[in-house]
Amino acid sequence: MTSILVLNGANLGRLGTREPDVYGSGTLGDLRAVLAEDAGDDTIDLRQTDDEGQLLRWLHEAADTGAPVILNAGAWTHYSYAVRDAVSLVTKAGVTVIEVHLSNPHAREEFRHTSVLSAVATGVIAGFGFESYRLALAFIRRNAR
């Protein structure tokens, strides 16, 4: 049994009400339920914060405990070198970090086309709504033990 951290950054606590045409109408509670169905005997620890420092502490926790991470850093994806350095710390510790996005950043505003995290993440899945998280979970369950 593996504990999998599902970490969500800025504004993702507003899922379901924030731009549902872009992010869908599902809430974080809905996402938790979807992932719990797919988790089998693994544990999903879904968290959300609008505090960048808290996200860094959670990533440090993953490096220390070896818990694989599904990460949607929200806007921090595009400019936070602090989050990038924390993701790098996790992956260099041999822990899987999958960067996920509900929408396809490359089909949106130009500033969203760049991720400072992608180069240090284990992989990236984008554009499939909640399915992006499900695909990341499936990869972790098959490969990150």
PyMOL commands that set and color helices and strands:
alter all, ss='L'
color gray80, all
select helices_A, chain A and resi 12-14+20-23+28-38+52-65+74-78+81-92+105-107+110-113+130-143
alter helices_A, ss='H'
color red, helices_A
select strands_A, chain A and resi 3-8+43-48+69-72+97-101+123-126
alter strands_A, ss='S'
color yellow, strands_A
deselect
rebuild
show_as cartoon
